[in-house]
């Protein structure tokens, strides 16, 4: 993606990323974590503000720092970094609210042409995964890096 992104710091395992959102509300620390699920090779993408007390992800806070596009581009950058390290991984994402899931769908749609070059993309409808199509409502999203 050619959109402007924030600088990512990563853990040595490559499953946790941190960056700072800069905007009218100040500098806000954000976390992205790829959490392994019970299904081998399937990782949940967790994202949100970094809780200053616990150091954990708070995915319910609404920051509204005026940099949504840059934040989403940074999350996509973390996905690329993660799948470069774990090329066989499936990454699942859903918003903590319906509005956030919709925001993710709009972000995927905006960069769909480029993402389809690099990823197999699916939308979740109930318990089924179907090929992602713009304009459809989904409960979540699943992506896997295409072989190089």
Contact map, one row per residue, 1 for C-alpha under 8 A:
1110000000000000000000000000000000000000000000000000000000000000000000001000100000000000000000000000000000000010010000000000000000000000000000000000
1111000000000000000000000000000000000000000000000000000000000000000000000000000000000000000000000000000000000000000000000000000000000000000000000000
1111100000000000000000000000000000000000000000000000000000000000000001001000000000000000000000000000000000000000000000000000000000000000000000000000
0111110000000000000000000000000000000000000000000000000000000000000001001100000000000000000000000000000000000000000000000000000000000000000000000000
0011111000000000000000000000000000000000000000000000000000000000000001101100100000000000000000000000000000000000000000000000000000000000000000000000
0001111100000000001110000000000000000000000000000000000000000000000001100100000000000000000000000000000000000000000000000000000000000000000000000000
0000111110000000001100000000000000000000000000000000000000000000000000000100000000000000000000000000000000000000000000000000000000000000000000000000
0000011111000000111000000000000000000000000000000000000000000000000000000100010000000000000000000000000000000000000000000000000000000000000000000000
0000001111100000111000000000000000000000000000000000000000000000000000000000000000000000000000000000000000000000000000000000000000000000000000000000
0000000111111111110000000000000000000000000000000000000000000000000000000000000000000000000000000000000000000000000000000000000000000000000000000000
0000000011111111100000000000000000000000000000000000000000000000000000000000000000000000000000000000000000000000000000000000000000000000000000000000
0000000001111100000000000000000000000000000000000000000000000000000000000000000000000000000000000000000000000000000000000000000000000000000000000000
0000000001111111000000000000000000000000000000000000000000000000000000000000000000000000000000000000000000000000000000000000000000000000000000000000
0000000001111111100000000000000000000000000000000000000000000000000000000000000011001000000000000000000000000000000000000000000000000000000000000000
0000000001101111100000000000000011100000000000000000000000000000000000000000000001000000000000000000000000000000000000000000000000000000000000000000
0000000001101111110000000000001111000000000000000000000000000000000000000000000000000000000000000000000000000000000000000000000000000000000000000000
0000000111100111111000000000001110000000000000000000000000000000000000000000010000000000000000000000000000000000000000000000000000000000000000000000
0000000111000001111100000000111100000000000000000000000000000000000000000000000000000000000000000000000000000000000000000000000000000000000000000000
0000011110000000111110000000111000000000000000000000000000000000000000000000000000000000000000000000000000000000000000000000000000000000000000000000
0000011000000000011111000011110000000000000000000000000000000000000000000000000000000000000000000000000000000000000000000000000000000000000000000000
0000010000000000001111100111110000000000000000000000000000000000101000100000000000000000000000000000000000000000000000000000000000000000000000000000
0000000000000000000111111111000000000000000000000000000000000000101000000000000000000000000000000000000000000000000000000000000000000000000000000000
0000000000000000000011111110000000000000000000000000000000000000111000000000000000000000000000000000000000000000000000000000000000000000000000000000
0000000000000000000001111100000000000000000000000000000000000000110000000000000000000000000000000000000000000000000000000000000000000000000000000000
0000000000000000000001111111000000000000000000000000000000000011100000000000000000000000000000000000000000000000000000000000000000000000000000000000
0000000000000000000011111111000000000000000000000000000000000000100000000000000000000000000000000000000000000000000000000000000000000000000000000000
0000000000000000000111101111100000000000000000000000000000000000000000000000000000000000000000000000000000000000000000000000000000000000000000000000
0000000000000000000111001111110000000000000000001100000000000000000000000000000000000000000000000000000000000000000000000000000000000000000000000000
0000000000000000011110000011111000000000000000001100000000000000000000000000000000000000000000000000000000000000000000000000000000000000000000000000
0000000000000000011110000001111100000000000000111100000010000000000000000000000000000000000000000000000000000000000000000000000000000000000000000000
0000000000000001111000000000111110000000000001111100000110000000000000000000000000000000000000000000000000000000000000000000000000000000000000000000
0000000000000001110000000000011111000000000011110000000010000000000000000010010000000000000000000000000000000000000000000000000000000000000000000000
0000000000000011100000000000001111100000000111100000000000000000000000000000000000000000000000000000000000000000000000000000000000000000000000000000
0000000000000011000000000000000111110000001111000000000000000000000000000000000001000000001000000000000000000000000000000000000000000000000000000000
0000000000000010000000000000000011111000001111000000000000000000000000000000000000000000000000000000000000000000000000000000000000000000000000000000
0000000000000000000000000000000001111111111100000000000000000000000000000000000000000000000000000000000000000000000000000000000000000000000000000000
0000000000000000000000000000000000111111111100000000000000000000000000000000000000000000000000000000000000000000000000000000000000000000000000000000
0000000000000000000000000000000000011111010000000000000000000000000000000000000000000000000000000000000000000000000000000000000000000000000000000000
0000000000000000000000000000000000011111110000000000000000000000000000000000000000000000000000000000000000000000000000000000000000000000000000000000
0000000000000000000000000000000000011111110000000000000000000000000000000000000000000000000000000000000000000000000000000000000000000000000000000000
0000000000000000000000000000000000011011111000000000000000000000000000000000000000000001110000000000000000000000000000000000000000000000000000000000
0000000000000000000000000000000000011111111100000000000000000000000000000000000000000000111100000000000000000000000000000000000000000000000000000000
0000000000000000000000000000000001111000111110000000000000000000000000000000000000000000111100000000000000000000000000000000000000000000000000000000
0000000000000000000000000000000011111000011111000000000000000000000000000000000000000000001110000000000000000000000000000000000000000000000000000000
0000000000000000000000000000000111100000001111100000000000000000000000000000000000000000001111000000000000000000000000000000000000000000000000000000
0000000000000000000000000000001111100000000111110000000010100000000000000000000000000000000010000000000000000000000000000000000000000000000000000000
0000000000000000000000000000011110000000000011111000000011100000000000000000000000000000000000000000000000000000000000000000000000000000000000000000
0000000000000000000000000000011100000000000001111100000011111000000000000000000000000000000000000000000000000000000000000000000000000000000000000000
0000000000000000000000000001111000000000000000111110000011101010000000000000000000000000000000000000000000000000000000000000000000000000000000000000
0000000000000000000000000001111000000000000000011111001111000000000000000000000000000000000000000000000000000000000000000000000000000000000000000000
0000000000000000000000000000000000000000000000001111111111000000000000000000000000000000000000000000000000000000000000000000000000000000000000000000
0000000000000000000000000000000000000000000000000111111000000000000000000000000000000000000000000000000000000000000000000000000000000000000000000000
0000000000000000000000000000000000000000000000000011111000000000000000000000000000000000000000000000000000000000000000000000000000000000000000000000
0000000000000000000000000000000000000000000000000011111100000000000000000000000000000000000000000000000000000000000000000000000000000000000000000000
0000000000000000000000000000000000000000000000000111111110000000000000000000000000000000000000000000000000000000000000000000000000000000000000000000
0000000000000000000000000000001000000000000000000110011111000000000000000000000000000000000000000000000000000000000000000000000000000000000000000000
0000000000000000000000000000011100000000000001111110001111100000000000000000000000000000000000000000000000000000000000000000000000000000000000000000
0000000000000000000000000000000000000000000000111110000111111000000000000000000000000000000000000000000000000000000000000000000000000000000000000000
0000000000000000000000000000000000000000000001111000000011111000000000000000000000000000000000010000000000000000000000000000000000000000000000000000
0000000000000000000000000000000000000000000000010000000001111100000000000000000000000000000000011000000000000000000000000000000000000000000000000000
0000000000000000000000000000000000000000000000011000000001111110000000000000000000000000000000000000000000000000000000000000000000000000000000000000
0000000000000000000000000000000000000000000000000000000000011111000000000000000000000000000000000000000000000000000000000000000000000000000000000000
0000000000000000000000001000000000000000000000001000000000001111100000000000000000000000000000000000000000000000000000000000000000000000000000000000
0000000000000000000000001000000000000000000000000000000000000111111100000000000000000000000000000000000000000000000000000000000000000000000000000000
0000000000000000000011111100000000000000000000000000000000000011111100000000000000000000000000000000000000000000000000000000000000000000000000000000
0000000000000000000000110000000000000000000000000000000000000001111100000000000000000000000000000000000000000000000000000000000000000000000000000000
0000000000000000000011100000000000000000000000000000000000000001111111100000000000000000000000000000000000000000000000000000000000000000000000000000
0000000000000000000000000000000000000000000000000000000000000001111111110000000000000000000000000000000000000000000000000000000000000000000000000000
0000000000000000000000000000000000000000000000000000000000000000001111111000000000000000000000000000000000000000000000000000000000000000000000000000
0011110000000000000000000000000000000000000000000000000000000000001111111100000000000000000000000000000000000000000000000000000000000000000000000000
0000110000000000000010000000000000000000000000000000000000000000001111111110000000000000000000000000000000000000000000000000000000000000000000000000
0000000000000000000000000000000000000000000000000000000000000000000111111111000000000000000000000000000000100000000000000000000000000000000000000000
1011100000000000000000000000000000000000000000000000000000000000000011111111100000000000000000000000000000000000000000000000000000000000000000000000
0001111100000000000000000000000000000000000000000000000000000000000001111111110000000000000000000000000000000000000000000000000000000000000000000000
0000000000000000000000000000000100000000000000000000000000000000000000111111111000000000000000000000000000000000000000000000000000000000000000000000
0000000000000000000000000000000000000000000000000000000000000000000000011111111100000000000000000000000000000000000000000000000000000000000000000000
1000100000000000000000000000000000000000000000000000000000000000000000001111111110000000000000000000000000000000000000000000000000000000000000000000
0000000100000000100000000000000100000000000000000000000000000000000000000111111111000000000000000000000000000000000000000000000000000000000000000000
0000000000000000000000000000000000000000000000000000000000000000000000000011111111100000000000000000000000000000000000000000000000000000000000000000
0000000000000000000000000000000000000000000000000000000000000000000000000001111111110000000000000000000000000000000000000000000000000000000000000000
0000000000000100000000000000000000000000000000000000000000000000000000000000111111111000000000000000000000000000000000000000000000000000000000000000
0000000000000110000000000000000001000000000000000000000000000000000000000000011111111110000000000000000000000000000000000000000000000000000000000000
0000000000000000000000000000000000000000000000000000000000000000000000000000001111111111100000000000000000000000000000000000000000000000000000011000
0000000000000000000000000000000000000000000000000000000000000000000000000000000111111110000000000000000000000000000000000000000000000000000000000000
0000000000000100000000000000000000000000000000000000000000000000000000000000000011111110000000000000000000000000000000000000000000000000000000000000
0000000000000000000000000000000000000000000000000000000000000000000000000000000001111111100000000000000000000000000000000000000000000000000000000000
0000000000000000000000000000000000000000000000000000000000000000000000000000000001111111100000000000000000000000000000000000000000000000000000011010
0000000000000000000000000000000000000000100000000000000000000000000000000000000000100111110000000000000000000000000000000000000000000000000000011000
0000000000000000000000000000000000000000111000000000000000000000000000000000000000100111111000000000000000000000000000000000000000000000000000011000
0000000000000000000000000000000000000000111000000000000000000000000000000000000000000001111100000000000000000000000000000000000000000000000001111000
0000000000000000000000000000000001000000011110000000000000000000000000000000000000000000111110000000000000000000000000000000000000000000000001110000
0000000000000000000000000000000000000000011110000000000000000000000000000000000000000000011111000000000000000000000000000000000000000000000111100000
0000000000000000000000000000000000000000000111000000000000000000000000000000000000000000001111100000000000000000000000000000000000000000000111000000
0000000000000000000000000000000000000000000010000000000000000000000000000000000000000000000111110001100100000000000000000000000000000000001110000000
0000000000000000000000000000000000000000000000000000000000000000000000000000000000000000000011111111110100000000000000000000000000000000000100000000
0000000000000000000000000000000000000000000000000000000000110000000000000000000000000000000001111101100000000000000000000000000000000000000000000000
0000000000000000000000000000000000000000000000000000000000010000000000000000000000000000000000111111100000000000000000000000000000000000000000000000
0000000000000000000000000000000000000000000000000000000000000000000000000000000000000000000000111111110000000000000000000000000000000000000000000000
0000000000000000000000000000000000000000000000000000000000000000000000000000000000000000000000101111111000000000000000000000000000000000000000000000
0000000000000000000000000000000000000000000000000000000000000000000000000000000000000000000001111111111100000000000000000000000000000000000000000000
0000000000000000000000000000000000000000000000000000000000000000000000000000000000000000000001111111111110000000000000000000000000000000011100000000
0000000000000000000000000000000000000000000000000000000000000000000000000000000000000000000000100111111111000000000000000000000000000000100000000000
0000000000000000000000000000000000000000000000000000000000000000000000000000000000000000000000000011111111100000000000000000000000000000000000000000
0000000000000000000000000000000000000000000000000000000000000000000000000000000000000000000001100001111111110000000000000000000000000000000000000000
0000000000000000000000000000000000000000000000000000000000000000000000000000000000000000000000000000111111111000000000000000000000000100110000000000
0000000000000000000000000000000000000000000000000000000000000000000000000000000000000000000000000000011111111100000000000000000000000000000000000000
0000000000000000000000000000000000000000000000000000000000000000000000010000000000000000000000000000001111111110000000000000000000000000000000000000
0000000000000000000000000000000000000000000000000000000000000000000000000000000000000000000000000000000111111111001000000000000000000000000000000000
0000000000000000000000000000000000000000000000000000000000000000000000000000000000000000000000000000000011111111000000000000000000000100000000000000
0000000000000000000000000000000000000000000000000000000000000000000000000000000000000000000000000000000001111111000000000000000000000000000000000000
1000000000000000000000000000000000000000000000000000000000000000000000000000000000000000000000000000000000111111111000000000000000000000000000000000
0000000000000000000000000000000000000000000000000000000000000000000000000000000000000000000000000000000000011111111100000000000000000000000000000000
0000000000000000000000000000000000000000000000000000000000000000000000000000000000000000000000000000000000000011111110000000000000000000000000000000
1000000000000000000000000000000000000000000000000000000000000000000000000000000000000000000000000000000000000011111111000000000000000000000000000000
0000000000000000000000000000000000000000000000000000000000000000000000000000000000000000000000000000000000010011111111100000000000000000000000000000
0000000000000000000000000000000000000000000000000000000000000000000000000000000000000000000000000000000000000001111111111000000000000000000000000000
0000000000000000000000000000000000000000000000000000000000000000000000000000000000000000000000000000000000000000111111100000000000000000000000000100
0000000000000000000000000000000000000000000000000000000000000000000000000000000000000000000000000000000000000000011111110000000000000000000000001100
0000000000000000000000000000000000000000000000000000000000000000000000000000000000000000000000000000000000000000001111111000000000000000000000111100
0000000000000000000000000000000000000000000000000000000000000000000000000000000000000000000000000000000000000000000101111100000000000000000000111100
0000000000000000000000000000000000000000000000000000000000000000000000000000000000000000000000000000000000000000000100111110000000110000000011110000
0000000000000000000000000000000000000000000000000000000000000000000000000000000000000000000000000000000000000000000000011111000011110000000011100000
0000000000000000000000000000000000000000000000000000000000000000000000000000000000000000000000000000000000000000000000001111100011111000011111000000
0000000000000000000000000000000000000000000000000000000000000000000000000000000000000000000000000000000000000000000000000111111111000000011111000000
0000000000000000000000000000000000000000000000000000000000000000000000000000000000000000000000000000000000000000000000000011111111000000111100000000
0000000000000000000000000000000000000000000000000000000000000000000000000000000000000000000000000000000000000000000000000001111100000000001000000000
0000000000000000000000000000000000000000000000000000000000000000000000000000000000000000000000000000000000000000000000000001111110000000000000000000
0000000000000000000000000000000000000000000000000000000000000000000000000000000000000000000000000000000000000000000000000001111111000000000000000000
0000000000000000000000000000000000000000000000000000000000000000000000000000000000000000000000000000000000000000000000000111101111100000000001000000
0000000000000000000000000000000000000000000000000000000000000000000000000000000000000000000000000000000000000000000000000111100111110000000000000000
0000000000000000000000000000000000000000000000000000000000000000000000000000000000000000000000000000000000000000000000001110000011111000000000000000
0000000000000000000000000000000000000000000000000000000000000000000000000000000000000000000000000000000000000000000000001110000001111101000000000000
0000000000000000000000000000000000000000000000000000000000000000000000000000000000000000000000000000000000000000000000000010000000111111000000000000
0000000000000000000000000000000000000000000000000000000000000000000000000000000000000000000000000000000010001000000000000000000000011111000000000000
0000000000000000000000000000000000000000000000000000000000000000000000000000000000000000000000000000000000000000000000000000000000001111100000000000
0000000000000000000000000000000000000000000000000000000000000000000000000000000000000000000000000000000000000000000000000000000000011111110000000000
0000000000000000000000000000000000000000000000000000000000000000000000000000000000000000000000000000010010000000000000000000100000000011111000000000
0000000000000000000000000000000000000000000000000000000000000000000000000000000000000000000000000000100010000000000000000011100000000001111110000000
0000000000000000000000000000000000000000000000000000000000000000000000000000000000000000000001000000100000000000000000000011110000000000111110000000
0000000000000000000000000000000000000000000000000000000000000000000000000000000000000000000111100000100000000000000000000011100000000000011111000000
0000000000000000000000000000000000000000000000000000000000000000000000000000000000000000000111000000000000000000000000001111000000000000011111100000
0000000000000000000000000000000000000000000000000000000000000000000000000000000000000000011110000000000000000000000000001111000010000000000111110000
0000000000000000000000000000000000000000000000000000000000000000000000000000000000000000011100000000000000000000000000111100000000000000000011111000
0000000000000000000000000000000000000000000000000000000000000000000000000000000000100011111000000000000000000000000000111000000000000000000001111100
0000000000000000000000000000000000000000000000000000000000000000000000000000000000100011110000000000000000000000000001110000000000000000000000111110
0000000000000000000000000000000000000000000000000000000000000000000000000000000000000000000000000000000000000000000011110000000000000000000000011111
0000000000000000000000000000000000000000000000000000000000000000000000000000000000000010000000000000000000000000000000000000000000000000000000001111
0000000000000000000000000000000000000000000000000000000000000000000000000000000000000000000000000000000000000000000000000000000000000000000000000111
